[in-house]
Amino acid sequence: MIAGSVVAEKVLEQATKSLWDEPNSRGRCARSISAALIAYAAGDSFGVSYEYHGEKIPVDTLHIGPRRKRAGENGPLEIDDSWPLGGVSDDTMLSLLTIFAMEKGEASKSGVEFLNSLRRNLPTLRGLGPTTRAALGFELREIEKAMIATGKLVIGNTNGGMMRTALIGLAYDSSEETARREMITELTLATHKDAKAVDCAVLASRLYSDATSNGSENSLISLLNDELSKIQSPTPEVSTGVKNLDRWSPPEEGISLDPLETLSAVYWTVTHAESALDSYRIACELGGDTDTVAALATGLLAA
């Protein structure tokens, strides 16, 4: 709770002052932001024990199990003793670094500061994705090289940029949408250069921005389509994906690192969940990148 309050204040201090002039409005905003941040981190922590199991498994919402990793590409799942029980992944840690790197009105400077902060904090980061590691000059893992060779992974076009910048939307009112897009774009490009990854990050940030201002007043579909219309030259795949989002269904093999598939899974989870706890269950039962979907979906639901 203390960490959530500190980060909420960081976001609040950069939110539009005119929107929060009334003490009651500021209090409501603070509660919304704190709830989103805590739900996001909890979703990340809950989701890591279900990610990439190779098959979809029933989720016990009353129990956070240990994180498991596969011994080799086709080996058995084994408990990851290096991962603390209930510990968050890079999803939460990189989101916090991104929030603290952000300085309103200084989009380019914020992107540079994020990269510098990322390098400073490397010893404490767990679970960095392939695009982020590549941006830092790290060698890819053998399994990642194999995924690239088969087209299952494209460096720069993964969900990590969206994952760590979505919460930045909490700091922007609808009157600041241009500034929000500029900030999200620069912060995403620090590691993720693909236009599709940037488009999805901007779209996700719109959902968080609107959630703080309007709660559940607006439908996610209408928000995403409106935001899509304001993105300059959106990628065709993202345009088609958003327009067909209400017909999307989860893939049997689980949610991949693809940013559009992840955004679609977030939409699916939020629109099917009856509560935050139910959101964790639904996200994790989708399989694949469960921590990212659980964090993004439940943070949005709680805002």
C-alpha positions as CSV (number, residue, x, y, z in Angstrom):
1,M,0.0,0.0,0.0
2,I,2.8,2.4,0.8
3,A,4.5,1.8,-2.5
4,G,1.2,2.2,-4.3
5,S,0.6,5.5,-2.6
6,V,4.1,6.8,-3.5
7,V,3.7,5.9,-7.1
8,A,0.2,7.3,-7.2
9,E,1.5,10.6,-6.0
10,K,4.1,10.5,-8.7
11,V,1.4,10.1,-11.3
12,L,-0.9,12.5,-9.6
13,E,1.6,15.3,-9.4
14,Q,1.9,15.2,-13.2
15,A,-1.9,14.9,-13.9
16,T,-3.8,17.8,-15.2
17,K,-4.2,20.3,-12.3
18,S,-7.4,21.8,-13.7
19,L,-9.1,18.4,-13.5
20,W,-8.2,17.8,-9.9
21,D,-8.8,21.3,-8.5
22,E,-11.6,20.0,-6.3
23,P,-10.4,18.1,-3.3
24,N,-13.0,15.4,-3.8
25,S,-11.9,14.9,-7.4
26,R,-8.3,14.6,-6.4
27,G,-9.2,12.1,-3.7
28,R,-11.2,10.0,-6.2
29,C,-8.4,10.2,-8.7
30,A,-5.9,9.1,-6.0
31,R,-8.0,6.1,-5.1
32,S,-8.5,5.1,-8.7
33,I,-4.8,5.3,-9.5
34,S,-3.7,3.5,-6.3
35,A,-6.3,0.7,-7.0
36,A,-5.0,0.3,-10.6
37,L,-1.4,0.1,-9.5
38,I,-2.0,-2.4,-6.8
39,A,-4.3,-4.6,-9.0
40,Y,-1.7,-4.4,-11.7
41,A,1.2,-5.6,-9.5
42,A,-1.1,-8.3,-7.9
43,G,-2.0,-9.6,-11.4
44,D,1.6,-9.7,-12.3
45,S,2.5,-11.7,-9.1
46,F,-0.5,-14.0,-9.5
47,G,0.1,-14.6,-13.2
48,V,3.8,-15.6,-13.1
49,S,2.9,-19.0,-11.6
50,Y,0.8,-19.8,-14.7
51,E,2.7,-18.4,-17.6
52,Y,3.9,-20.6,-20.5
53,H,3.0,-23.9,-19.0
54,G,2.3,-25.3,-22.4
55,E,-1.3,-26.2,-21.7
56,K,-4.2,-24.3,-20.1
57,I,-4.8,-25.3,-16.5
58,P,-7.6,-24.5,-14.0
59,V,-6.7,-21.5,-11.8
60,D,-7.0,-21.6,-8.0
61,T,-7.8,-18.0,-7.1
62,L,-7.2,-18.7,-3.4
63,H,-3.6,-19.8,-3.9
64,I,-0.5,-18.2,-5.4
65,G,1.8,-21.0,-6.4
66,P,5.5,-21.0,-7.2
67,R,6.8,-19.8,-10.5
68,R,7.7,-22.7,-12.7
69,K,10.1,-22.8,-15.7
70,R,10.7,-25.4,-18.4
71,A,13.9,-27.3,-18.4
72,G,14.8,-26.8,-22.1
73,E,12.4,-26.2,-24.9
74,N,10.5,-29.4,-24.4
75,G,11.6,-30.4,-20.9
76,P,9.4,-30.7,-17.8
77,L,8.2,-27.8,-15.8
78,E,10.3,-27.3,-12.6
79,I,9.9,-24.9,-9.7
80,D,12.0,-21.8,-10.2
81,D,13.8,-21.6,-6.8
82,S,15.4,-18.3,-7.8
83,W,11.9,-16.6,-7.9
84,P,10.4,-15.5,-4.6
85,L,6.9,-16.7,-3.9
86,G,4.5,-14.0,-4.8
87,G,7.3,-11.9,-6.4
88,V,6.4,-9.6,-9.3
89,S,8.1,-9.9,-12.7
90,D,9.6,-7.3,-15.0
91,D,6.1,-6.2,-15.8
92,T,5.7,-4.3,-12.5
93,M,9.3,-3.3,-12.1
94,L,9.6,-1.9,-15.6
95,S,6.3,-0.1,-15.2
96,L,7.6,1.6,-12.1
97,L,10.8,2.6,-13.8
98,T,8.8,4.0,-16.6
99,I,6.5,6.0,-14.3
100,F,9.5,7.5,-12.5
101,A,11.3,8.3,-15.7
102,M,8.3,10.2,-17.1
103,E,8.4,14.0,-17.0
104,K,5.4,15.8,-18.5
105,G,6.3,18.0,-21.5
106,E,9.6,16.2,-21.9
107,A,8.8,13.1,-24.0
108,S,12.2,12.6,-25.6
109,K,14.0,13.2,-22.3
110,S,11.7,10.7,-20.5
111,G,12.6,8.0,-23.0
112,V,16.3,8.5,-22.5
113,E,15.9,8.6,-18.7
114,F,14.0,5.3,-18.9
115,L,16.8,3.6,-20.7
116,N,19.4,5.0,-18.2
117,S,17.2,3.9,-15.3
118,L,16.9,0.4,-16.9
119,R,20.6,0.0,-17.1
120,R,21.1,1.2,-13.5
121,N,18.5,-1.3,-12.2
122,L,19.5,-4.3,-14.2
123,P,20.8,-6.3,-11.1
124,T,17.3,-6.2,-9.5
125,L,15.2,-7.0,-12.6
126,R,13.7,-10.4,-13.2
127,G,12.1,-11.9,-16.3
128,L,13.2,-9.3,-18.9
129,G,11.6,-10.0,-22.3
130,P,13.6,-10.6,-25.6
131,T,13.0,-7.1,-27.0
132,T,14.1,-5.3,-23.9
133,R,17.2,-7.5,-23.5
134,A,18.0,-6.9,-27.2
135,A,17.7,-3.1,-26.7
136,L,20.4,-3.5,-24.0
137,G,22.7,-5.5,-26.2
138,F,22.1,-8.9,-24.6
139,E,22.4,-12.0,-26.6
140,L,19.2,-13.8,-27.4
141,R,18.5,-17.2,-25.9
142,E,18.5,-20.3,-28.1
143,I,14.7,-20.7,-27.8
144,E,14.2,-17.1,-28.8
145,K,16.5,-17.6,-31.8
146,A,14.4,-20.6,-32.8
147,M,11.2,-18.6,-32.4
148,I,12.6,-15.8,-34.7
149,A,13.6,-18.4,-37.3
150,T,10.0,-19.7,-37.4
151,G,8.4,-16.3,-37.3
152,K,6.9,-16.8,-33.9
153,L,8.9,-13.8,-32.5
154,V,9.8,-10.5,-34.0
155,I,12.3,-8.4,-31.9
156,G,10.8,-4.9,-31.4
157,N,7.2,-6.2,-32.0
158,T,6.4,-7.6,-28.6
159,N,4.1,-6.6,-25.8
160,G,6.7,-5.2,-23.4
161,G,6.4,-1.6,-24.5
162,M,2.6,-1.6,-24.0
163,M,3.0,-3.5,-20.8
164,R,5.2,-0.9,-19.1
165,T,3.6,2.3,-20.5
166,A,-0.1,1.6,-20.2
167,L,-0.2,2.9,-16.6
168,I,1.2,6.3,-17.8
169,G,-2.3,6.9,-19.2
170,L,-3.4,7.4,-15.6
171,A,-1.5,10.7,-15.6
172,Y,-3.3,12.2,-18.6
173,D,-6.7,13.8,-18.9
174,S,-8.6,13.6,-22.2
175,S,-7.6,17.2,-22.9
176,E,-4.0,16.1,-23.0
177,E,-4.4,13.3,-25.5
178,T,-1.7,14.6,-27.9
179,A,0.8,14.9,-25.2
180,R,-0.1,11.4,-23.9
181,R,0.5,9.9,-27.4
182,E,3.8,11.7,-27.7
183,M,4.9,10.5,-24.3
184,I,3.8,6.9,-24.8
185,T,5.4,6.8,-28.2
186,E,8.8,8.0,-26.9
187,L,8.8,5.7,-23.9
188,T,7.8,2.7,-26.0
189,L,10.4,3.4,-28.7
190,A,13.2,3.4,-26.1
191,T,13.0,-0.4,-26.5
192,H,10.3,-1.4,-28.9
193,K,10.8,0.1,-32.4
194,D,8.1,-1.6,-34.3
195,A,5.1,0.5,-35.3
196,K,2.6,-2.1,-34.3
197,A,4.1,-2.2,-30.8
198,V,3.8,1.5,-30.5
199,D,0.2,1.6,-31.8
200,C,-0.9,-1.0,-29.2
201,A,0.9,0.9,-26.4
202,V,-0.9,4.1,-27.4
203,L,-4.2,2.3,-27.5
204,A,-3.7,0.7,-24.1
205,S,-2.8,4.1,-22.5
206,R,-6.1,5.6,-23.8
207,L,-8.0,2.9,-21.9
208,Y,-6.2,3.8,-18.6
209,S,-6.6,7.5,-19.2
210,D,-10.3,7.2,-19.7
211,A,-10.8,4.9,-16.7
212,T,-9.5,7.4,-14.2
213,S,-11.6,10.2,-15.7
214,N,-14.8,8.4,-16.6
215,G,-14.8,5.0,-14.8
216,S,-16.8,2.5,-16.8
217,E,-18.9,5.2,-18.5
218,N,-17.4,4.5,-22.0
219,S,-17.2,1.2,-23.7
220,L,-13.7,-0.2,-24.5
221,I,-14.6,-0.8,-28.1
222,S,-15.7,2.8,-28.7
223,L,-12.6,4.1,-26.9
224,L,-10.2,2.0,-28.9
225,N,-11.8,2.9,-32.2
226,D,-11.8,6.6,-31.3
227,E,-8.1,6.4,-30.4
228,L,-7.3,4.5,-33.5
229,S,-8.8,7.3,-35.6
230,K,-6.4,9.7,-34.0
231,I,-3.2,7.7,-34.5
232,Q,-1.4,8.9,-37.6
233,S,-1.1,6.1,-40.1
234,P,-1.9,3.1,-37.8
235,T,-0.6,-0.2,-39.0
236,P,-3.2,-2.2,-41.0
237,E,-3.0,-5.2,-38.7
238,V,-3.8,-3.1,-35.7
239,S,-6.6,-1.3,-37.5
240,T,-8.2,-4.5,-38.6
241,G,-7.7,-6.1,-35.1
242,V,-9.4,-3.3,-33.3
243,K,-12.3,-3.2,-35.7
244,N,-12.8,-6.9,-35.3
245,L,-12.1,-7.0,-31.6
246,D,-15.7,-8.0,-30.6
247,R,-15.2,-11.2,-32.7
248,W,-11.8,-12.1,-31.2
249,S,-11.5,-15.4,-29.4
250,P,-8.4,-16.7,-27.4
251,P,-6.0,-18.9,-29.3
252,E,-5.7,-22.5,-28.1
253,E,-1.9,-22.2,-27.7
254,G,-2.2,-19.3,-25.2
255,I,-1.4,-15.6,-25.5
256,S,1.9,-14.9,-27.2
257,L,4.2,-11.9,-26.9
258,D,2.4,-10.2,-29.9
259,P,1.2,-6.8,-28.8
260,L,-2.1,-6.9,-30.6
261,E,-2.9,-10.4,-29.4
262,T,-2.1,-9.2,-25.8
263,L,-4.3,-6.1,-26.2
264,S,-7.1,-8.4,-27.5
265,A,-6.7,-10.7,-24.5
266,V,-6.9,-7.7,-22.1
267,Y,-10.2,-6.7,-23.8
268,W,-11.5,-10.2,-23.6
269,T,-10.6,-10.5,-19.9
270,V,-12.1,-7.2,-18.8
271,T,-15.3,-7.7,-20.7
272,H,-15.8,-11.2,-19.3
273,A,-14.7,-10.6,-15.7
274,E,-17.1,-10.0,-12.8
275,S,-14.5,-8.8,-10.4
276,A,-10.8,-8.3,-10.0
277,L,-10.4,-11.9,-8.7
278,D,-12.3,-13.2,-11.6
279,S,-10.1,-11.2,-13.9
280,Y,-7.0,-12.9,-12.5
281,R,-8.6,-16.3,-13.1
282,I,-9.7,-15.5,-16.7
283,A,-6.4,-14.0,-17.7
284,C,-4.4,-17.0,-16.3
285,E,-6.7,-19.6,-17.8
286,L,-6.0,-18.1,-21.3
287,G,-2.4,-19.5,-21.0
288,G,0.8,-18.1,-22.4
289,D,1.9,-14.7,-21.2
290,T,-0.5,-14.8,-18.2
291,D,1.2,-12.3,-16.0
292,T,1.1,-9.5,-18.5
293,V,-2.6,-10.0,-19.4
294,A,-3.6,-10.4,-15.7
295,A,-1.7,-7.2,-14.8
296,L,-3.0,-5.0,-17.6
297,A,-6.6,-6.3,-17.5
298,T,-7.1,-6.1,-13.7
299,G,-5.3,-2.8,-13.4
300,L,-7.7,-1.4,-15.9
301,L,-10.7,-3.0,-14.2
302,A,-9.7,-1.6,-10.9
303,A,-9.0,2.0,-12.0
